[in-house]
């Protein structure tokens, strides 16, 4: 397999909520950043319940927003319903939740990423970490390309060695037909041994 050697300062693996925010933060701080995702058309894809907020996630969204992140702004742009949860249970558990148009949310976030200076979106699966001693110096993709990096952010979410369960059967796979990140999980296991 031929290897193309590519470079960036920060490589973010995964295009979900955390990966989008990590890539934007690195790029906005001036780092040459690449967001590596299995499917560029599924960046920031929301689940069947396209909600931002709730007791735990609402706190995280506020923190991301306070740090200049995009999730709250994107939610405002794609919101179709807003509710304050737990009104009858007291102020300690009040929690905002927004239901979003999942297509609008996804497409707008992808556009934000694609327009961000210092940030490139690259569609490929990360399959192997390249190390030098105890430091990750690169990431190989399933195409054989090697990204030489200064830093890696792993934001694979539920895709890392993901399993789909159908009754008593279990299969490798990610959300809605996407593949699981099995090779990357195996690479992590090898590096830990």
C-alpha positions in Angstrom: 0.0 0.0 0.0 1.4 3.4 -1.0 1.5 6.0 1.8 0.9 9.7 1.3 2.4 11.7 4.1 0.3 14.7 5.1 0.8 17.1 7.9 -1.2 19.1 10.4 -0.7 20.4 13.9 -4.0 19.0 15.4 -5.9 16.0 14.1 -9.4 15.4 15.5 -10.8 12.0 14.9 -14.6 12.0 14.8 -17.2 14.4 13.5 -19.8 14.3 16.2 -20.6 17.1 18.8 -17.3 16.7 20.6 -15.1 16.4 17.5 -16.7 19.4 15.9 -16.1 21.5 19.0 -12.5 20.3 19.4 -11.7 21.0 15.8 -13.2 24.5 15.9 -11.4 25.3 19.2 -8.0 24.2 17.8 -8.5 26.1 14.6 -9.8 29.2 16.3 -6.7 29.2 18.5 -4.6 29.3 15.2 -3.6 25.6 14.9 -3.5 24.0 11.5 -6.3 21.5 12.2 -7.9 18.5 10.4 -11.2 16.9 11.3 -11.0 13.2 10.2 -14.5 11.7 9.9 -15.8 8.4 8.5 -18.5 10.2 6.5 -18.3 13.9 5.8 -22.0 14.0 5.1 -22.8 12.8 8.6 -20.9 15.5 10.5 -22.8 16.5 13.6 -25.6 14.1 12.7 -28.1 13.9 15.6 -29.9 10.8 16.9 -33.5 10.0 16.4 -34.2 12.4 19.4 -32.5 15.5 18.1 -32.4 17.4 21.5 -29.7 19.7 22.9 -30.0 20.2 26.6 -31.4 18.3 29.5 -29.9 18.2 33.0 -26.5 16.8 32.2 -26.0 17.8 28.5 -27.5 21.2 29.2 -24.6 22.0 31.6 -22.1 20.8 29.1 -23.7 23.0 26.4 -23.5 26.0 28.7 -19.8 25.3 29.3 -19.1 24.9 25.6 -20.9 28.1 24.9 -19.0 30.0 27.6 -15.7 28.9 25.9 -16.9 30.2 22.5 -18.1 26.9 21.1 -20.7 26.4 18.3 -23.2 24.0 19.7 -25.4 26.6 21.3 -25.3 29.0 18.3 -26.1 26.1 16.0 -29.0 25.0 18.3 -30.4 28.5 18.2 -30.2 28.4 14.4 -32.0 25.0 14.1 -34.4 25.0 17.0 -38.0 24.0 16.4 -39.1 23.8 20.0 -37.7 25.0 23.4 -38.8 23.8 26.8 -37.7 24.3 30.4 -37.7 20.9 32.0 -38.5 20.1 35.7 -40.3 23.4 36.4 -42.3 21.7 39.2 -39.3 20.1 40.9 -37.4 23.2 42.0 -34.6 25.5 40.7 -31.8 23.0 41.4 -33.0 20.8 38.5 -34.4 23.3 36.0 -33.0 22.4 32.7 -33.4 24.0 29.2 -33.8 21.6 26.3 -34.2 22.5 22.6 -35.5 20.1 19.9 -33.7 20.8 16.7 -34.3 20.2 13.0 -31.7 17.5 12.7 -31.0 18.2 9.0 -30.6 21.9 9.6 -28.4 21.3 12.6 -26.1 18.9 10.7 -25.8 21.0 7.5 -25.2 24.2 9.3 -22.5 22.7 11.5 -20.8 21.2 8.5 -20.9 24.6 6.8 -19.4 26.3 9.9 -16.5 23.7 9.9 -15.9 24.1 6.2 -15.7 27.9 6.4 -13.4 28.0 9.4 -9.9 29.2 8.6 -7.1 26.8 9.7 -9.6 23.8 9.5 -9.9 21.1 6.9 -12.4 18.3 6.8 -11.0 15.0 5.6 -13.2 11.9 5.0 -11.4 8.7 6.0 -11.3 6.2 8.8 -8.4 6.3 11.2 -7.0 2.8 11.6 -3.7 3.1 13.4 -1.7 5.4 15.6 2.0 5.9 14.7 4.0 6.3 17.9 7.5 7.3 18.8 8.1 6.0 22.3 5.1 7.1 24.4 4.1 9.9 22.0 1.6 9.7 19.1 3.3 11.3 16.0 0.9 10.2 13.3 -2.4 8.6 12.4 -2.8 6.2 9.4 -6.1 6.1 7.5 -7.7 3.1 5.8 -6.5 4.6 2.5 -2.9 4.2 3.7 -2.4 7.9 4.1 -0.4 9.0 7.2 -1.1 12.2 8.9 2.0 13.5 10.8 0.7 15.4 13.8 1.7 17.3 16.9 -1.5 16.4 18.7 -4.4 14.0 18.3 -7.9 14.4 19.8 -9.9 11.1 19.8 -13.6 12.0 19.7 -15.1 8.8 18.3 -18.0 8.7 20.7 -20.0 5.5 20.5 -18.3 4.4 17.2 -15.1 3.0 18.8 -15.5 -0.8 18.6 -19.3 -0.2 18.4 -21.8 -3.0 18.5 -25.4 -3.1 17.2 -27.7 -5.5 19.0 -30.7 -7.1 17.3 -32.4 -9.5 19.7 -29.7 -12.0 20.8 -27.4 -11.1 17.9 -24.7 -8.5 17.9 -22.9 -6.9 14.9 -20.1 -4.4 14.4 -21.5 -1.1 13.2 -22.2 2.6 14.0 -25.2 4.7 13.8 -27.6 4.4 10.8 -25.5 2.3 8.6 -22.1 3.9 9.4 -19.3 1.5 10.2 -17.8 1.1 13.6 -14.2 2.3 14.3 -13.0 -1.3 14.9 -9.4 -0.9 13.5 -8.8 2.2 15.6 -10.0 0.4 18.7 -7.6 -2.5 17.9 -4.7 0.0 17.5 -5.5 1.5 20.9 -5.5 -2.0 22.4 -2.2 -2.8 20.8 -0.6 0.5 22.1 -1.8 -0.2 25.6 -0.3 -3.7 25.7 
